[in-house]
């Protein structure tokens, strides 16, 4: 389980987050991206998902398994003068889910963004440093509300981007927001 306020991993049965002190919210529904056991890993039964992860590994390097997100994580940095001599610290997260609706997209994307904001190395955001979080959910059961959610403008963050993405394993289609947001428009096309 993770803190709804700061995204830190929570100890079992704790009433408060050890990092930010926020009272732990007890979810009534099971968390769709929390690992249930230490042996859990990405699903092996979906060949198309395995192929996708291998293609991402070929492009970005081998991912790191993040148990609290039940996702593979990839990290890189890029510096560009045209961004005002700024550095972008990019996190990409990939998970598989059996069933996805709009609420699940929103929760997973928010958790990934919070993880990125809590774990990027280097100087503080806004000091010529930005953080981008791409939260990719692969599934064969995408509900219409999930597709609608990723097409909307994601929440704005100070010196950070949040981008939820869906991969339909049935068709190979990727769904994400198509328009350029006002915030970060200078960097958007390069991200």
N, C-alpha and C positions, 0 to 999 in steps of 0.2 A: 504494500500500500504506500502511497505517496501523499505528501502534504498538498492540500488544495491551494494553499497560499504561496508557498515557495518552491514546491516540487521536490523537496528532499525526501529521501526514503525514510519511512517511519518504522520504528520497532513494533513488533507484535504486541497488541494490547495497550500501547501507550495512549494517554489522553491528550498529550501536547506534543507538538513538533520539537525535536531537540535542536533544530537550527533556528527557527524564527519564533517559537513559543506559541504559535497559533493553536487553538483547540482543534483536535482532530475531528473532522466531520465523518460520521459513520454513514457509508453508502447503503441504501436499501437494496440496490441491484448490484450484482457482481460486477466488478471492474473488468471490462472486456480485454484489457491489455496488461493485466497483472499476472505474472508467472505463478502458477500454483505449486510448483515444486522446484527444488534446486536442479533437477535433471531436465527441466523444460528447455526447449530450444525452438527454433523456427520449424514449422511443419515440414515433414519429409514426404508426406503423402501427395503433395501437389507438385507435379513435375514442372508445370509452367512457372510456379513461384520460385522453385529452385533455379530454373533457367534465368529468371529475372535477377535474382540475387547474384548469380555468377556473372551476369553481364554488368551489374553495378560494381562488383568486385574488380572486374577487368578495367573499368574506367576510373574508379576512385580508390582502389586498393582494398584489402581485406577489411571488412567491417568489424566492429566491436559489439558483442552482445550486451545489451543493457537490460538486465532482468526486470527492473521496476517498470519499464515500458513494454516489455515483451517484444523488443525490436532490435534490429541491427542498426548501428550508428556509424556514420562516416563523417570525418571532419577534415576540412581544408581551409586555407586562408588565401586571400588574393588582395594585392595592393594595386591600385590604379591612380594615376595622377588625375585623370578626368573626373574621379570621384572626390576631388578636392584633396588629393594626396591622402586618401583614407584606405584603411584595410578592412576587408569584410571577412568575418570568421563564420564559415558556413558549416552547419550541421545538417545532415540528411539522415532521416530515420525511415526504416522500412519494416513493416509488420504484415502479418497475414491474419485475417479475421474471417470467420465463417459467415458472418452476417453483419452488415454495416448500415446504419441509418444516420441522419443528420446529427443527432445528439452524440453518437459515438465519434463521429468525425471531429466535432467541436472539442470533446473531451481529450481525445488523443492528441490533436494538434496543440491544444493549450498545454498539456503535460510535456510534450516534446519541446515546445518553446521555453517553458520554465526550466526544463533540464538544460537546454542550451545556454540560457541566461545564467544559470547557476554554475556552469562548468566550462565556460570558454576561458582560455588562458590569455594573459596579457593585461594591457591597460584597460581602464574603465570605458564603458560604452560612451560614445559621444565625443571622446577625445581622439578624433580621427579613427575611431574604431566602431564598426557596426557588427551586428550578429544576425544571421539568417537561419531560420529553422524550416526545413522542408519535411513535412510529416506525410509519408506515403503509406497508404493502406491498400493492400492487395486483397481481392476477394472475388468470389464467384457469385455472391449475393448482395449486390449493391441496391439499396432502396432508393427511390426517387429523391427522398429527402436528403440522402447523402450527396448525391450529385448536385442538388440545388445548393447545399451548404458550401461545397468547395468552389462553386461558381460565384459566390458572394465575396465582397471585399472582406478579407480577414481583419481581425482587430489590429489597431495601430499600437505600436510600442515605441518607446523612446529609443532611437538608434538601433532598432531591430525590426526584422521582417518575419512574419509568420505566414507560411504557405502550406495549407493542407492539399494533398493530392490523392486521387483515387486511381487505382489500376484495376480495370476489369479483366480478370484472368480468362474470361470466356471469349473476349474479342481482342484483347491486347490494347484497348483504348485507355488513354490517360485523360483524366478530368482535373482541371484546375482553373483558377480565375484567369480570364482572358484579357481584362482591361488593365490599364496602368493606373495604379492608385496615385493620388496626389502626393502622399508622403513617400519620399524615396524615389520619385520619378526618374531622377538622374541615374540611379543605379539599377533600376528595375529591369531594363532590357538585358543587362549583362548578367543578372542573377539567373 
